[in-house]
Amino acid sequence: MWTIALLLFAAAARAAIPNAMLRGMPSLPNLSAPERPHSLPINTVYYFDQLIDHNDPGLGTFQQRYWMNWEFYEPGGPIILMTPGEVDAYVYQGYVTNGSINGLIAQQQKGAAILIEHRFFGSSNPYDNLTSQSLALLTIEQAIDDLVYFATMADLPMAGGDAVKPGQAPWILIGGSYSGALTSWTMVNKPGIFWAGYASSAVVETITDYYSYFTPIREYMPQNCSSDVEAVIAYLDWMYAVNDTAGIRILKEAFGLGDLTHVDDFASALQFNLFDWQSLQLYVGPGAIFFEFCDALEVKDGVNAGPEGWGLENAIYSWGNFWNTTYYNYVCEDKDVETCLGTYNASESYWTNTTVNNANRSWFWMVCNQVGFYQVGPPKGQPAIVSRILQPIYDERQCVNMFPQAFSYPPEPTTAETNIMYAGWDVYIPRLFFANGLRDPWREATVSADGLFKLNTTVMPIYEGDGFHASDMVAENGNDDPSIAAVQEAALMYMKEWLAEWEPSV
């Protein structure tokens, strides 16, 4: 049941997105409410009067959606709060059940679980549009203050819910991916509100040129597939370096993308196959689109290529044929190539649509301003499965496309300031549990990044399983892999110990 919900979400997320990096947003696995009898109506939507601007309370409030499950709650138990981050929260209601790590903690500790929608996502909007003027209030600091204000002011809908504020009851903040980073940043920025935290695949270190997104993909994808992808990318980059426009045109035509005007848009389109890695989980088998892609490159006449692949000529033909026969329709549906994959026509509705519940637009605002994470080609001398044609300026130019009222020239996100303010990799907070996955493309922005060597301590545990992105947050993934089960068991152990230490302060 959970698996089906996750796969349906992955398929639905494939609508044409000309900005390739938004296909690799640091988002949680979808987890819808289970289709089973339940003692509580966990799909009931509640509303909290959240401040529009925490720096100017006089502007009033907006309705912030949340969901809650108190089936396991007993007085004295913890209140477990999570935002799913940069998404419409409606399809994440399963995170208040014991199908998630949140619900497992609630079940063990006799707590209640809450899912609250992030400002400017879904139906939780301070204003009725997503113009640059409105989005000025979409910042990390405002998001942190939302969580704190909810915890300290909300009267929860369960019996006794008006007497479980921090100090009266222990609160646990949970998040995964961006919302995992938000968990860490909140506990750094507003200490003393949340007694404990759980941060999965938490991208705590904001990075402008995040070429390392592709490192775990290259390491863990089939080696023959990565070899052939590297060959095609090296060929494209060589032609670009020597200004072989005729050769580039022939290569684009091999993929059925001859009408795509700009070479950087073509290089970006080739990333799409790699972004499919992020939708993988341990239970996903060879039918996943990512593995279809690799099979198309590496299986010839029923024979698998060796680790070196079949070579450049076959890779161009096979990869191009996969785009022509399968992948273009999968990505673009009935759109023409320039509308689907081009990024230079700023009059397209993709850039100009300011209606609410547009997660791509809201997240891109945060990307352009504070977090970066531009998934680009690596420095010279490193293996490349993504073209070095793609540099941060490619995405920064698109910030002007989408937000011309805010940016008259390509902006550089303030990642250094973000890391200084919220500690980034330098985080050291008692009772904050970090969980990461070896196969996660966001691993290099977490506290488990290669070369960081951050210590796993009993004060701030850091566990790493053999999973993908935020795999540990879905309970059933522990059934599929013992390393993820070990992460979940450790988290439950620490939460039990930490909650035993809590004492009321009011």
N, C-alpha and C positions, 0 to 999 in steps of 0.2 A: 504493500500500500504506500509506504513512504517512498520507496524506490520509484513507483509510477509517478508520484507527484513531482519528484525531482526531475525525472526525464521529461515530463510534459513541460515543465518550466524551461528547461534547457532548449527545447524545440521552439517554444514561443518566443524566446529571446533572440531569434535569428532574423528578425525583420531588418531590412536594409538600414545600416548605420554607416554613413560615409566616413565618420571619424572612427578609424579602426580601433583606437585605444579604448573607446567606450565599449567595445565588445569584450574587453578584458578588464572591466571594472572590478575593483576589489569587493565583490558582493558575496553574501552568504548563500549556501545551498538553500533552495526553497524547501519549506517544510509546512505543508498545509495541515489543517486540523484533521485528525484521523476520522474515518467513517466508521465509528463504533458508538455504541450506547455510552453516554457520559452523564455523570451525576450533576454536572453543571453545564449551562449553555456557554461553552467557551468561545463561541463565535459571536457572542454579544459584544457590540461596540459601545465603549464608554467614552466620555469626552471630559477633558480637563481644560480649564481656562488658563491657558499659558500666556505669559507676557510676550507681547510682540517684540519688545526691545528691553532687555534687562538693564540697559543703561539709561532708559527713559520710560519708567513704568507708566507715565501719564499717557502714553500712546494706546494703552488698553491691552486687551487680550484677544487671542484667537482660540478656536476649538482644536485641541490636539487629541487625536484618536489613541485609544489604548484598549487592550484586551487583557483579561485576567482569569486565572484559574486558581481557586483555593480548595480544590478537592482534597488535598493532603494536609491542609493547614490546621494547626492546633495553636492556641495562644502560646506566645513565646517563640514561635518559629520565625525563620527569616522571611523577609520580603525580597524577592529576587527580581531585579529590574533589568530589562534589556531593550535596546532599540536595534532593529535590523539594519539601520543605517540608510544608505542611499537608494531606497526602494519604496514602492508602495507596500506598506506593512500587511495589507489584507491577506496575502497568500503566505504569510509567515506565522499564522496562528498556532501551528504545531509546536512552536518554541515555548509555549506555556504548558505543554503536556510532557509526560515522561518519554516521549519519543525524542526528546532533546536532552542535552546535558543540564539545561535549566531545570527541566521537570524531574530529572533523576536526583538533583540536589534537593528540590522541593519535596520529593517523595521520601528521601532518606532523612531529611531534617525537619519534616512536618512544616514546610513553608508554603508560601503562595508565590506564584510566578506571574509577572506582568510583562507585556510587550507593548512598547510605546512607539508611535510613529515619529520619525525625525521631521523636524521643521522643513518645509518646502518640498516634501515628498508625499506622494499619495494625496490624501485629502486633508492634510494638516498644514494649511497654508495661512500665514499671517495676512496675505493679500490675495486678491483674486486673479493675479497674473504673475508671470515670472520674468518681468522686465528687469533690467540691470538695477533700476532704482529700488525695486522690491527686494531683489536678491542681495542688496547691500547688507541685509540682516541675516544672510546665510553665511555664518562664520563658525569656526571651531568653538570659539568662546561662547557664542550664543547657544550652540548645541550643548555644550557642557552645562551652562547655566539652566537650560531647560531641564536636564536630568536632575540637577540639584533642587530646582524650584519645585518640580513634581514630588520628589522624595520628601521635601520639608513642608509642603503645603497640601498635598492631595488627601482627601478623605476617601478611602477606598470603599468599594461597594459591598464588601463582605461584612459580616457582623464584627463589630469592634474595629472596623477599618479606619475610624477616626482617631485611634490611639496607638498607631504603629509607626509613628514618625521615627527618623533616626534619633537614637537616644532612648526611645521607648522600645524599639525592636531593632535587631541587626538587619542591615540592608546589604545585599550582595549585588554588585553591578557586573553584568555579563555582556560580552560582545564578541563578534567574530569579524575578521577582515577589517574594513574601515571602522566598524562599530567596536571591534576589539581594540583598535588603536584609541578610539574615543574612551573606552574603559580606562586604559592606562593614562591617557591625557587628563581625564577627569580626576582620577585619584592623585595625580601629581598636582593639578591646579587647584583642586578643592578638597584637600585632605580632611579626614574626620567625618565625612558624610557617610561614606560607604565603608562598612567594616571589612569587607573582603571583595575580591574581584577575580574574574575568570576571563582571560583574553586569548582567543583562538585566532591563529593566523593574523595576529595584530600587526598592521603595517605602521609601527610606531615611528620609524625614521622616514620622514618625507624626503624624497629624492627627485630632483628635476629630471636628470637623464637616466631613467631607470631601465637601462639596457639589460640589467641582471634579471629582469622578469623572465627572460628566455633561457637563463642558465639551467634551472631545474628541468625545463622541458627538453633541452638538448641532452642533458645527462640521462634522463629516464625514458625518452622516446626510443623506439627501435633504432639501433645504431646504423643499420643500412639506410633507414629513412633520413636520419639526420645527415648522413654522408652525402646523399643525393641532394637534399635541400641546400646544404652548404655549397655544393658544386654549382647549382643554378644561381644562388645568390652571389657567389664569387664572380660568375660570368657576367651577371647584370652589373655589378659594381665596376668590373673591369671596363665594360663597354661605356659606362657612364664616365669613367675617368678619362678615357681616350676620346670621348665625344662621338662615339659610334652611334649616331641617331638611327641609321638604317638598321643596324643590328638590333637595337632596342625595339624598333617598330616590328621587326620580324618576331622577336620574342613575345611581345605583347599579343601579336596576332595568333601565336601558338596557343595562347590561353583564351582566345576569343575576346580579348580586351583591346583590340586595335584602335577602337574609337575613344579610349581613355586618353585624354590629351596630354596630361602631365606625368612625367616619369616617376615623380615621388608618389603620386596617387597609385600608380601601378605597383611600386615597391610596397606601399601600404596594403594593397589588396592581397599580396602574397603573405602578409602576416595573418590574414584571417584564418587560414588553416591551422596556424599555431595557437591562436586564441581559443580554438575548440578544446585544447587541452584543459582549460580551466573548468570545463563542465564535467570532467571525469571524476568519478569516485571509484572506490575499490570494487564495487559490485558491477561496474559497467564493463561489458564484455566487448568482443571484437566487432559488434554491430555499431559501436559508437562512430560518429562521423570522423573523428580524428583517426581512428584506426582504419576506416574505409579509405581515407586519404593515403595513409602509409601503405596499405595493401595495393592501392592503385599504382604507386610508385615502385613497389618492391616485389610484387608477385607477377612473374612473366611466364606464360605457358605452364602455370601450375608450380613453378619453381620460385622459391624465395631467394633474393639476392644475398650474398654474403655481407659481412659488416661494412665493406667498402662501397656497397650499393652497386647499381648497374652502370653508373657513369653518367656524364653530362648529357649526352645525346638522348638516351632513353629517359632520363629524368625530365628533360624539357617536354618530350613527347607525352610521357605518362601523366605528369602533373598538369600539363595543358589540357590533355584529354579529360582528366577528372573535372577540371573547371568547365569544359565545354559540355560534358554529358551529365554532370551531377551538381557541381558546386555552385555554378552561377545561379541556377534556379533556386537552389537552397538558400542563397544569400539575398539575391536581388528580386526573386519572384518575377513580376512582369515589368520591372523598371528597366529603363535603358541604362547603359553602362555609366554614362557620365552622371546621371541623376543618382544612381546607386552608389558609385564609388568615387566620384569626383568631389573635390573639396574647394574648388575655386569660384563657384557661382554662389555668391553670398545672398542672392535673392531667392534661392530655393527655400521652401517652407520649413525644411529641417532647421535652418538657421534662424528664421524669422518668427516661428511659432512661439508665442509667449503664454499659451494657455497652461493652466496648472496640471499637476500630475504628469509631468514630463521629466522622468528621472535622469535622462541623458543630459538635459539642459541644466538641471539643478546641480548634478554632480560635476559637469564641466565648469560651472562657475567656481566650485571649490578647487578644482584642478588648476584652473588658470590663476587663481589668487593665492592659495595657501599650500597645496600639497603636491603639485607637479605630477610625478609618476608617469612621465612621458616614456612610452615603451619604444625605444629607438634601437638603432644598430650599435654594436659594441665598438670600442676603440680598436685601432689597427693592432694586429698581433694576437687578437683573441679569435677563437672560432666564431663564425657568424652564420646563424640561420635566419637572420634578418638583415636587410640591406643597410649599409652605412649611409646611403642616400638619406635615410630617415634620421633626422636630428631634432632636438627640441623645437627648433624654429618651425618645423612642419606643423606641430600641434599649436604652438604659440600663435602662428598666423591664423589658425582657426578660432582662437579666442576672439580675435577682431571680427571674424565673420559672424560669430554668434552674439557678441556683446559690443557692437560698435559704439554704443553710447558710453560705455565704460572704458574702452581701449581704442585709442587712435593709432597705436602701433603695437606690435606683438609684445605682450608683457612677460616678464620673468616671474614665476611664482616665488613667493617669499618663504621658500623651504628652510633656509638657514634660520630665519627668525622663528618659524614654527618649531623647529627642533630645539632651539634655545628655550623657548617658552614652555614646552611640554616635555622636555628631557630626551625625547627620541630614544636612541639606543642606550643612553645613559640612565634610563629609568631605574630607580631602586626604591620600591614601595613595599612595605610589609603587607603580607597576606594578599598578594597579587599573584595568581597562578597563570603562567603562560603555557599554551599548548600550540605546537607547530607541526607541520608535515613536511617530510623530506621531498615530496613530489610537488609541492605547492609553488607555483610560479611567483608568488608573493613572498617566498621564504626570505629573500635577501633584504627585505625591508623590515623583517621581524628581528627579535632578539636572538634568533637562531641563525642569523646570517653567517655565511662562510667567513672565517677569519676573525669573527668578533670575540669568540671564546668567552661569552658571558656565562658566569658560574650559575649552576643550578644549586640553590640553597634552600634550606627549610623555611627561610624568611620570605623569599620570592622564588618559588620553584619554576623551573623551565623544563618542560618535557617535550620530546619530539618523537612522533610516530612515523610510520611508513605510509602516511596518507597524503591526500591531495589538499585542496583548499578548504580549511575549516571542517575537515572530515570528522574530527572528534566531537563536534557539536551535535551530530546526528547519532542517536543512541544505537541504532542498528548497525552502524559501521563498526562498533566494537565487536559485533558478532562475526564480522567478515575478516577482521584482522586482529591478531593478538597484541600487536604494538599499540593500536588505537584503544583496545580494551584496557591496556596498562595505563595509558594516559587518563582515561576516564576514571579508572579505579583510584589512581593517585589523586585526582582532583576531588573525588568524593571523600577520600581519607583526610586530605588537608582541610576541606570545608568542615568536616566533623570536628577536627581538632581546633580550628580557629573559632568556630561558633561556640565551642565549649568555654572559650576564654572570654567571650563577650559578657559585659555587665551593663545594665541600664545606667544612663547618666542623668535621667530626669525622673 
